Amino acid sequence: MAQPDSIFIRRDSTDIFHNMAVEEHLFDQIQPGQCRLLLWQSRPAVVIGRNQVPWRECLLSQLPEMGVTLARRRTGGGAVWHDAGNINFSFILDRKLYDYNRQAGMIVDAIKSLGIDAAPGPHRVINVGDRKVSGCAMRLSKGRALHHGTLLVSSDLARLREVLQPEESEITCRAVASRPANVVNLSEIVPDVTVEKVTDALAAAFSAEYGVTESAGEVDDITDDRDIAARRIMLSSDEWVLGETPTFDVTWDIVDNAGTNRLKMRVERGSIVEATAYGSGAEAVAKALEGQPFDRPKIRKILASL
């Protein structure tokens, strides 16, 4: 079989929305016979799947003060944590070249070259022993395929566990929920493993598996800056990150001097479309909340004013 037109790309930007825009642009531009491996990192962020409810996946209202960004990707799957100790990989390729086992095998080979015994696990993850080091998601379209994921090298796992817990526990919906996993950093297994060493190992494994037509540190020469800028605006907008949230119902118990009252809210596209309150001032509460963004601090202020 002839080697594909393969390019290895290492991004220096840590702007998550810019890197997601580059990935999306490359996906839409892929041509028959082409294969790209894009590696990138980002500043601290929680990235949720296409059909997830952020309030069920993370401490959403606390993210700004923690210096953490929320992003929504176009692929399915669960919520993941990004920071400087995590490598994000994106296989972007001709649909005819797509082969999950081949791509995952390349990642496993790169990890093994560092002296770490990794293996594919259930639910399309890569494990070291019984602990997860990598998860992935896919997007398949006519003529094109995307297989992207995360690889934990020296990530702040304490912060990951702190952030990836639900802000709202009483949510009812059909949206995809994340599957908790026992995770580990590669650097916990082999202490001298660094992001740079893993990046080099991935580049070598990619070259061995697919051949490399060329290697690019940046992608300005093969991308359209205006298109990427437009995509970044869309991907970072509230209309996408919050507005694409599936419809859900949430129940609060409100404790005040009059006792405990129950508040039920239906949320569509990130806004309260229906509120039902029980107890004192119920009608005023419902009227004040309907049409408001579903924002815990703002709702608390409205309730306190009533």
Buried (B, 14 or more C-beta within 10 A) or exposed (E): EEEBBBBBBBBEEBBBBBBBBBBBBBBEBBEEBBBBBBBBBBEBBBBBBBBBBBBBBBBBBBBEEEEBBBBBBBBEBBBBBBBBBBBBBBBBBBEEBBEBEEBBBBBBBBBBBBEBEBEBBEEBBBBBEEBBBBBBBBBEEEEBBBBBBBBBBBBBBEBBEBBBEBBBEEBEBEBBBBEEBEBBBBBBBBEEBBBEBBBBBBBBBBBEBBEBEEBBEEBEEBBEEEBBEEBBEEBBEEEBBBBBBBEBBBBBEBEEEEEEBEBBBBBBBBBBBEBBBBBBBBEEBBEBBBEBBBBBEEBEEBBEEB
